[in-house]
C-alpha cells in the first residue's frame, strides 16, 4: 500500500494528467509509481524522457538483458512493483518465464548465459556496495561486453536502483502484470487477460 496518497488526477499539471490518462488506456489504470512521481512534475517528465532513451532500439544493452537485470535489482531493493513490471517486460521481450522466476538463484541455475551472469553479478555489486566496484569488476565485464555496453549497463543499473528505491520506500503497489512468487513458489508468469 502506498505510503503517500495519490492526488486526484485533476490536481496534477496537464502534462502529467496526459501521461496518467495514457497509462489508464494502456494498462487499465494508472501505474502506482506515476501518482507518486507525478507530485514532482519536472523530475517525472525527465525520468520518462530518460526511460525513452534507455528503451530505444539503439541503446547498447538489449531489452531482454535490461529486464532480467531489473528484476534482480527490484528484488534486492524490495520493490514488488518493479519485479512485476520487469518480469512482464522480460516475458514480453523473450517470450519465456523461466529466467525471471529463477533470477534470485541465478548463481545456482543453469539457465543463464555467461553474459547474463556477468550483468547480474555487476547489478548486485552496484546495488549492494557500489563503492566496492573496482578495476577488476570492469575488467571482468570487458571480457563479455564492449566499453559502450558497460557504460550503458552501468547507467541502466543506476537508473533502476533509483526507481526501485523510490518505489519501495513509498510503497508503490504492484500492478498485477504477472503472478509474483509467494514464499513457497518461484512462479513469475503473465496474468492471463480475456
N, C-alpha and C positions, 0 to 999 in steps of 0.2 A: 504494500500500500504506500502510495506516495506520501512523503512527509511534508510536502508543500502542496496545498490545494491548487488545482487548476483554476485559472480565472475564466470567466465567461469568454467565449470566442470573440464576442463584440468588444471586449476590453483590450484586445491586442491590437497593435498597429495594422493597417490594411494589408501590408505586405506579409506580415506574419499570419494574418487571417487567411490570405490566399494560400499559403503553404499548408495550414491546418485543414482547410477545406479540400485541398488536393489530396491530402492523406486520407481524409474521410472517403473520398471517391475511390481511391486506390485500395485501401485496406479495410474499409467498412467503418473505421473510426480513427480518430487522431492517435498517433503513437504517443504513449505516455511521456517520453522524454521531451517531445516537442512542446507540450504545455509548460514544462519547466524551463527549457531553453528559450522559449518564446518570451519569457519575462525579461530576457536580455536580448532585445531585437538585433542589435548590431552584431554581437558575437554569434547569435543564432544563424544569421544570414551568412556571416563569414565561415562558420562551420559547414553550412550546406554547400557553399561555393568550394571549400576545400575538399569536401566529400566528393563533389563532382569531378575534381581533378584526379583524386585517388581512383575513382571508378572509371576513368576514361580508358579506352582500349589501348592507348599508347603508354599507360603507366607501366613501368618496368616490372612490376610484380602482378601476376595474373590473379583473377578474382577467386579462383579455387584456393590458391595458397593464402591469399589475404583472408578469406573467410575461415579457413582452418586455424590460422594463427589467431584470428579474432575470437574464435570460440574459446581457445585456451586462455587468452588474456581476460576474457569475461569470467571464466571460471575462477581464475586467480584473484580477481577483484570482487567476486561475489555479485556480479551483475546478471541476474536472470533474464532481464530484457535483452541484453547483448548476446547471451547464449542462444536465446530463442531466435533472434533476428539473424545472427551469423550462421547458425546451423541451417536455417532456412535458405540463406544466401548460398551456402555450400551445396545444399541439396539441389537448388535451382541451377547452379553452375556445373556441378559434377554429376548430378543425377544418381547419387548413391548416398545411403545413410550410414554406412559402416564406419567411416572415419570420424564424423562428429561424435558418434556415440563412444568412441574409444580414445578420443583426443586426451582425456585426462590420464590415461595409462599409455601414452604414446611410446614411452621407453620400452615397455614390455611387449607391445603389439608388433606384429609382423606386417601390418597394413601400410606403414608409412615409408616413403622413399627416403633416400639419404638427404635430398634437398628439403623435404618436409621436416625431417628430424632436425636438421641444422636450423631451420627457421623457427621451429617450436622451441628448441634449446635457447636460441637468441631471444625469443619473445619472453621466455621465462626469466632469463638473466636480466633483461631490461626492466621487466615488471617487478621482480623481487629485489634486485640490488643493482640498479643502473650504474652506480658509481664503481661497481666491480667489473664492468665491461673493460676489457683490456686489448692490447695489440694481438694477443693470441686468439681471442674470440673472433676478431675481424679477419685474421689470417686463416682461421678455420673456415669461415664463411667464404673467403676468397677462392677456396678450392671448388666451390659449387655455384657461386654467384659472381656476376660482374660487379665492379665498383658502383655502377649506377643502380644495380639491383639491391645491393647492400644499403645504399643511401635511401632508396625508396622503401625498402623493408623497415629500416630504422624509423623513417618518417611515419609509416603506417602504424607501427607498433606504438610509437609515442602518441599518435592521434587516437588510437583505440584505447590506450590507457587513460587518456584524458576523458574520453567519452564514458568508458566503463566506470571509472571512479566517480564521475559526476552522477551518473545514473544510479549507481549502487548507494552512494551517500544519501541521495534524496529519495530512494525507494521507488524508482520507476518500475512499474509492473511490466511483466512480460505481456506480449500481445496475444500469444496463442498461435503463432505461426507453426510451431512444432509441439509434439508431445515431449516434454522435457523429462530427463531422468528423475526417478524417485530414488529413495535410499537403497532399494533392493533391485533396481532396474537401471540399465545403462541405455535405455531406448531414447533415441532422438529421431523422431520420424515426423514427416509433414502431417499436419492435420488435414484430413480429407474434407473437401468442400463439396457441396452438392449444388 
